[in-house]
Amino acid sequence: ERSAAFLALGLAKVTQCPVPVITTSGTAAANLHPAVLEAAHSHLPLLMITADRPSFMLDTGANQTTHQQQLFAGHVRAQAQLDDAGGSPNVWRFHVARLLAAATGSRTQLPGPIHLNVAFSEPLSPEPGNIPSHPDLVIEPASWVPAPTVLAPEAQTVIVAGDATPETGTVACAVAARAGVPLLAEPSSNARRGAQAISTYRVLLRSSLADDIERVIVFGHPTLSRPVTQLLKRDDIELIVVSPHADWVDPGARATVVTAGVDLEAGSREWLERWQQAEQQLRGSLDGLLAEQTVLTGPMLAARLWSLLGRADTLMVGSSNPIRDLDLAPLTVEPATVYANRGLSGIDGTVSTAVGVALATEQPTHALLGDLTFLHDSNGLLLGPEEPRPDLRIVVANDDGGSIFATLEHGLPAHMGAFERIFGTPHRVNLQLLAEAVGAGYRRIDDVEQVEAVLAEPPLGIEIVEAVIDRRHRRTLNIAINKLAATL
């Protein structure tokens, strides 16, 4: 059930259309909860339809019967309880229409998951019968076309683009291009392109250049780095949040304007040129540092994979290190479309989400995942023989554990005694045998030059590519990358 819900999440990411997930009662329904949370924070219209037993059977010890009417309370946009023993088809029709309107946000500007709980009495097999026909119920969306907020060019402005749909990414790029301002775009913003995009922004925000920022315009949901979070919390900047929804991103509670669109007038090119010059210098230093590494690293793997994908490609990226490694990659002229579960940034269900994305696009798809993310949802590889199979190549950056914690406070030498078991969490799983068990193809790469050979042909069916990475020097590499800011 957890896998099914995240597969539906992947379908919804691509189509932006409601996707139903149907389960039996009890723990089956509870397994939908991680995807409900991700959908709620990503504004995705998932329809959770759960079977239940009649209310008079609650608290009797009846099998597979529990209190599940409020199972997702607080995390769904709307919910309804239906009973097969009561209510006319009109009532059922009304509630389904109400829930669909809530899921799509057509009248609230707040799309997200809904829960329809349906209680069935025995016998559970339906008797043949006719359902009275009625005219279709048409729910007109609440129509409003807000005028964009016009911003003067005087303030030294940057655009921060976080996780967003391809359409939102295109808008962020267009605003940056018209205004001629730096664009600090995360990979899943789908805005990481154009002359205004700054690929090394994460490091540049640690330099003195960041001190001169006076205004920030936010698109999407930025989540990847502490420098960006700290920027959005600064007291000395004007923070403009662009959101089409009834809620918005403002973790520092510093927003001065929340708007559905902006029109930023073009100003002096000097501000952008300063960022471009710093980007050019830092890009060379960063590429040189990564080239000096004698073993395959996560940033090297992500950069090479990114360079080989183009506009016709789709990439699903896992949380933790892979998406942050991709965030350091050089820009490409026509980048791939990127999806990631950044609503709550968990590793839950990422394989299943990638399967859903691949099925929705009906095109060969790639995924870049860490080993723990991959293993946590490896049951997402199990598809029935009669089910459609995606063409999906999963590149697993396997460093045998959770190396992201080595880059945080937990990785300090003082914690080394406990680090490996508590945070490193090695698993020693043989991915080749796992691939064989689920009928997936398998290849292994040990150096960055092998990536091109692996990607020479599009994936056919589900393929696992294991990239073996040594995480012993991850903390040292991360420190060296951050120190590059001091060289400017």
N, C-alpha and C positions, 0 to 999 in steps of 0.2 A: 504493500500500500504506500509506503514512503517513496519507493522508487516510482510508482505510477504517478504520484502527485508531482514529483519533480520532473518527470517526463512531460506531464501536462504543463508545468511551468515553462519548460523549453518551448513547447508549442505556442504558448501565449506570448512569450518574449518576441518571437518572430512575427506572429500574425496580429498581435494586440487584440485578439478576439477571445470571447469567453470559451473556456475549455472545461468540460465536466469530468469529474472523477467520482466513481461510484464504488462504495464499499459496503461490506456487511457491518454488523454492530460490534461493540466491544473494543478490544485493542486494535482491531482493524481500522476503526475510525480515528483512534488516537494517533496512529502512525502518520496521519495526514498533517499533523500540527507543524512540523518544521517547514513544510512547503507553504502552509497558510501564513506563517510568520514572514517568510521571504516574500511571498506575493503581496502581503499587506504593506511592506516597506518598499516594494518595487512598483506598486500601483498596477498589478497584473490581475486580470479578471478570471480567477479560478472559481469553479462551481463545485463545492464539496457536497456531494449527495450521499448521505449515509442512511443505511437501513437501521431500523430500531424495532423493539418489541413494544407492545401496548403499555401505556403508563401504569395500568393496574398490576403489571408484573414486576414493577420496580421494587427493590428491597425484599423480594421473596426468595432470592437465591436461584431464580430461573437462569438457565444457562445463557451465557453471552448477552446478559442484560445489565445495563448500568445507566447512570444518569448522564446522558450525552446531549441533551437539548442545548446546554450552555457550554459545550465542550470547547469551543473556540471563542467564547465570549471575550470581547475587548480586542480581538484580532481580525474579526470579519466586519465587512461594511453593513451586512444585514443578515438576519437568520429567520427561519420559519420552521414550524412544526406542523406536519400534516399527518392525518390518521386515515387509514384506508376504510375505517368504519363510519366515518362521518364527513360531511362537507360535500357540496356539489362540485361537478367539474368546473363550474364558474369560479368557485373559491380557490380550487387548485390553480386554475389559470391565472387568477389575480395574483396569488403569491409568487408564482413562477415569474410573471412579468415584473413584479416589484423587485424580486431578487436580481433579475437580469439588469434592470435599470441601475440598481445599486452596484453591481459588479462592474459595469461599464462606466459608471460615473457620469452617465449622460445628463443627469439632472443635478448632480452634486459636485462635479469636477473632482471627484475623489474615487477613482476606480480601485478595485481590489477584490479580495476573495469574499465569497458568501457561503452560508451553510444552510442546506435544506435537509432536515432530518425527517424521515418518513417511517412511521410506526406501522408495522404489518401484523395482522392477526392470522392465526392458522385458519384454514389451510393456506399455505404460502404460494401454491400454484394458482394462477388466476383462472377464473371461469370465463369462457368466451362471452363476449357481450359487445354492445355498441356504445361508443362514447358520443354523446350529442355533439354535433358540430356547431360552431359559433363563428361569427366573423373574427378575423384577426384583430388583436388588440394592438393599436399603434400608440406608442409612447413617444411623443415629440421631445427631443432634447431641449434643455433650457438654452435658448439661443442668446449668445452674447459675443460680440466681437470687440474686445477691448482695444483701444488705441495704444500703441506702444509708448512707453515712457521715453521722452526725448532727453538725452543727456548732453550737456555741453562738453567740449573736448579739453577744457583747461586742466583738469586733474590728470595726473599721470596714472593711467589705468591699465590693469591687466584683466584678462578674462580667464577664469578658472572653470574648466569643463570636467565634470565628474561623470560617473556612470549614467548613460542615457540611451535613448533610442537613436537609430541612425538619423531619423528626421531631426531630432533636437541637435545632434552633432553637426548636421549641415547648417542649421541656423546659427550656431555658435561660430562656426567657421566664417559664415557670411558676415556676421557683425564684426568679427576681428578684421576681416579683409577690407570692409568698407571704412572702418575707423583707423586702420593701420596701427593696431595695438598688439602687444604680446599675448599669445594664446597658450596657456598652461593646461594641456589636455591629457587626462588619463587615458589609457588604452581603450577602455570600454565606454569612453565618451563618444567615440566615433567622430571625433573632431581633430584627431591628431594628424593634421596635414596642412599644407599651404605654407607660404612664406612667413606667416606670423607665428606658426607653431614653434615652440621651444622645447626640444626633446630632453634637455638637461635641467629643466626647471626645478626639479626636486633638489638638486645640488645648488643651483643658483639662488634658491630661496635661503640658503645658509650664508650667502655672501652679502656684502654691503649694498649691492644693487637692490636687494629686497627692501632696504630701509627707505628707499625713495618712492615706493608704491603709495599712492594716495587714494586710489579707488579700486575696488574689486567687483567685477560682475560675475556672478556664479550661474552656470547652467548645469543641470543634472545634479548628481549626488557624489561629491568628492569624498573619498574615504581612504586613500592609499598612504598618505605620508603625514608625519607630524609637522613638517614645515608648512604644509598647506593648512592644516588645522590651526596652527599658531597664527598664520596670516589672517585667517578668517575671524580670529578672536581679538585682533589688535584694536585698541581704542582709537588709534589715530587714522583709521581709514574709513572711507565711505563704502558701505557694503550694499550692493544691489543684487537681489536674488530674483532670478527669472524662473518662474514655475507656472505651468498651466493648471496646477492642481490647487485644491483648497488648503493643502498644507505645503510647507516649504522647508528647505534645508537651511538651518541656522544654528549649529551646535553651540556657538558662542553667544547667542542671543544679542547679536550686534547689528542685525540688518536695519538699514535706514529706509529702504524701499523694497517692496515685494511687488512684482509686476509680471504680467503674462508675456511681455515682450519689451525690447529696448531698441531704440534708434540712437546710436552713438555717432555724433558728428566726427569727421576726420580732423585730426590736429597735426601738430608738428611730428615729423618722422624721426626726430632726434631720439625720442624715448624708445621707439621700436628698434632703432639702429643700435642703441646701447645694448639691448638684450641680444640682438642678433650677433653682435661682435663677441659678447661674452659666451654665447652659445657656440660659436665657431671655435673659440679657444678651448673651452671646456670639453667640447665634443672630441677634439683631437687628443686631449689628455686622457679622457675616459676610455676612448677606443684603444689608446696605447697601453693603458693600465690593464685592460682586459686581455689584450694580445700577449702580454707578458706572462700570463698565468700558464703554468705547465700542465695543468689538468683541466678537464672539461668543467666549466662552472655554469651555474644557472643563468647569469646574464649573457654569457656567450651563446648558450643554447637558444634562449629566447630571441636574441638579436638575429641569429642566423635563420631561425624559423620565420621570423617576421619579414626578413628581407626576401624570402622565397615565396611569400604569399602576396596576392594582389587583389585588385578590386573585385574579381569574380569569386574570391574565396571567403569562407566564413570560419572564424576562430572562436572557440569557447575557451575561456581562461579560468583556471582555478584560483581560489583565494590563497592567502599566505604568500610564499615567495614568488611563484610563477608570474602573477600579475604585476608584482613590483619589479621583477627582473625585466619584464616586457616594457615597463615604464621607463627603463633606461635605454631602450633600443633606439638607434637612429631613425629618423623619419624616412618614410618611403613616399614616392610620388602618388601612387594609387593604392592606399592601404586596404587590407581586408576589413570586412565587417566583424566587429568584436562583440561578444556577449559574455557576461559574467554575473554571478549571483552576488551583487554588492548591496542588496537591501539590508541584510544583516551580516554579510561578509563571512558566512559560515562555510564549512567544507561539506555540509550535508548535501547529498543528492546531486553532486556535480556531474557524475557520469550520466545519470539519468537525464539531467537537464541537457547535456550535450547530445544525447540520443534524441530528445525532443526537438532540439534546434535543427539537427540534421534531417529529421523526418519532415519538419515544417518547411525547410528550404528546398527539400528534394534535390539537393546538390551535395557533392563531396564536401565533407566538413572535417576540420581539424580541431583538436582540443589539446591544450597544454596544461597538465595537472601535476601537482606534487604527488609523491608516492602515498602519503597518508590520506590525501583527498581521494586518490584513486581507490585505495583499498577500502576506505570507509563506505564507499558506494559501489563496490565491485558487483553486487547483485544487480546493478543496473545493466550489466552486460548480458543478463539472462533474458532472452526473448523467445517466446514460443515459436515452434516451427512454422506455424501458419501466420505469424505476425510479420508485418513489413520490417525489413532490416535496413538500417541506414548505412550509407557509405561514410564511415567515421573512422578517422585515424587519431588515436589517443597517444600523444607523446607524454610519457611519464618521466619527469625529472626525479629520478630515484636516488636520493642521498641517504636512504635507510633511516628516515626519521624526520623530526621537526626542526630543521635548521634555522627557521625564522627566529626561534627563541634565542639562538646564539647571537643575533644582532641586537637583542634587547637587553634590559638590565639583568635578566636571568642568566645571560651568558658571561657575566663577569667572572674572573678567575676565582673569586671568593666562593662561588656557587658550584664549582666544578665537581665537587664530591657528589652532589645530588643531581646535577644537570642531566646526565645521560639517561638515567632511568625515569626521571620525572618529566623532563622537557624534550630531551633528544628522542626518547621512545623508539629505539631501533626495533625492527620487526623481522628481518631476515626472510621475507617472503620471496619465493621463487616465482617471478612474474611470468616466466615462460610456461611453467606448469599450470599456472592460473589461466593463462590465455588458452592453452590446449583444453583445459577442462570446460571452458565455455564456448569452444569452437571459434575462437578469434585468431586471426593471424598474429605473428610475433616476429619482431626484429629487435636487435640490440645495437646500440651505438656507443662508442667509447670516446670519440673525439668529434669536434665540431665539423670537421670536413666530411664526415659521414652523413650529416643531416641532408645535404643536397641530394645525395644518392637515394636516400629514403623517400624524399619528396618528389623524385623525378616523375613518378606516376601518381595519378589521383588514387585515393583509397577505394578499395572494392570490398564491401562488407565492413565488418568491424576489425580493425587492426590495432595492435598494441606495439608501440615503439618504446623500448626501455632505454633511456639515456642515463648511463651510470655516472653519478656525480659524487665527488669527494667533498663532504661538508666540514672537514676538520679545520679548514682555513676560511670558513664563511665569515666569521666575525672580523678577522683581519682584513679581508677584502672589503667588507662593508665600511670599516673605519677608513681605509685608504680612499674609497670613493668619496666619502663625505669630506675628507681633508682636501680634496681637489678645489673646493670653494675658496680656500685660503690662497690658492695660486693666482687668482684673478687680480 
